[in-house]
Amino acid sequence: MLKCVYLFGLLGEDEFKRRFDTALGTVRSAEGDLERGDYNWACFKAHQSAEFAVKGSPADYYAWEDALQAIEYAKSIIGWVESAWRSLRQERA
């Protein structure tokens, strides 16, 4: 416990607030996932929120454009995986 107190003491008030606000926002997002029945996301985000509270997060480092680009990349990869799976299924038939 003393180690944590020491580490938190090294943070400035602005950095602590940034980490804490990110952790609270993430745990609220986890609660929304829980309500929708997205249990895997709820667990993942709950874990992330605890890490953000302790270690910090990249919350201030990304912009809307970065998120949009990441989503588009993910969709492209998912599409490729689906296409590869369909191709493999046809080869087996």
C-alpha positions as CSV (number, residue, x, y, z in Angstrom):
1,M,0.0,0.0,0.0
2,L,2.8,2.4,0.8
3,K,4.2,1.9,-2.7
4,C,0.9,2.9,-4.3
5,V,0.6,6.0,-2.1
6,Y,4.1,7.0,-3.1
7,L,3.4,6.5,-6.8
8,F,0.2,8.4,-6.6
9,G,2.0,11.2,-4.8
10,L,4.3,11.6,-7.9
11,L,1.3,12.4,-10.1
12,G,0.2,15.9,-10.5
13,E,-3.4,16.7,-9.9
14,D,-4.2,17.1,-13.6
15,E,-2.7,13.7,-14.5
16,F,-4.5,12.0,-11.6
17,K,-7.8,13.6,-12.8
18,R,-7.2,12.4,-16.4
19,R,-6.6,8.8,-15.3
20,F,-9.4,8.8,-12.8
21,D,-11.9,10.3,-15.3
22,T,-10.9,7.8,-17.9
23,A,-11.3,4.9,-15.5
24,L,-14.8,6.1,-14.5
25,G,-15.9,6.6,-18.1
26,T,-14.6,3.1,-19.0
27,V,-16.4,1.4,-16.1
28,R,-19.6,3.3,-17.1
29,S,-19.2,1.9,-20.6
30,A,-18.8,-1.6,-19.0
31,E,-22.1,-1.1,-17.2
32,G,-23.8,-0.3,-20.5
33,D,-22.3,-3.5,-22.0
34,L,-23.6,-5.5,-19.0
35,E,-27.1,-4.1,-19.5
36,R,-27.1,-5.0,-23.2
37,G,-25.9,-8.5,-22.4
38,D,-22.4,-8.0,-23.8
39,Y,-20.7,-9.8,-21.0
40,N,-17.3,-10.3,-22.6
41,W,-17.1,-6.6,-23.3
42,A,-18.3,-5.7,-19.8
43,C,-15.5,-7.9,-18.3
44,F,-12.9,-6.6,-20.6
45,K,-13.8,-2.9,-20.0
46,A,-14.1,-3.5,-16.2
47,H,-10.5,-4.8,-16.3
48,Q,-9.3,-1.9,-18.4
49,S,-11.0,0.6,-16.2
50,A,-9.0,-0.7,-13.2
51,E,-5.8,-0.6,-15.2
52,F,-6.5,3.0,-16.3
53,A,-7.0,4.0,-12.7
54,V,-3.7,2.6,-11.7
55,K,-1.5,2.9,-14.8
56,G,-3.1,5.6,-16.9
57,S,-4.5,5.4,-20.4
58,P,-4.0,6.7,-23.9
59,A,-7.4,8.4,-23.7
60,D,-6.0,11.8,-24.6
61,Y,-3.8,10.5,-27.4
62,Y,-6.4,9.5,-29.9
63,A,-8.9,11.6,-31.9
64,W,-12.1,10.8,-33.7
65,E,-10.3,10.2,-37.0
66,D,-8.0,7.7,-35.3
67,A,-11.0,5.7,-34.0
68,L,-12.7,5.8,-37.3
69,Q,-9.6,4.6,-39.1
70,A,-9.1,1.8,-36.5
71,I,-12.7,0.6,-37.0
72,E,-12.3,0.6,-40.8
73,Y,-9.1,-1.4,-40.5
74,A,-10.8,-3.9,-38.2
75,K,-13.8,-4.2,-40.6
76,S,-11.3,-4.9,-43.4
77,I,-9.5,-7.6,-41.5
78,I,-12.8,-9.2,-40.4
79,G,-14.0,-9.2,-44.0
80,W,-10.8,-10.8,-45.1
81,V,-11.1,-13.5,-42.4
82,E,-14.7,-14.2,-43.5
83,S,-13.7,-14.4,-47.1
84,A,-10.8,-16.8,-46.3
85,W,-13.1,-19.0,-44.2
86,R,-15.7,-19.2,-47.0
87,S,-13.0,-20.1,-49.5
88,L,-11.7,-22.8,-47.3
89,R,-15.2,-24.2,-46.8
90,Q,-15.8,-24.4,-50.5
91,E,-12.5,-26.3,-51.0
92,R,-13.6,-28.9,-48.5
93,A,-16.9,-29.5,-50.2
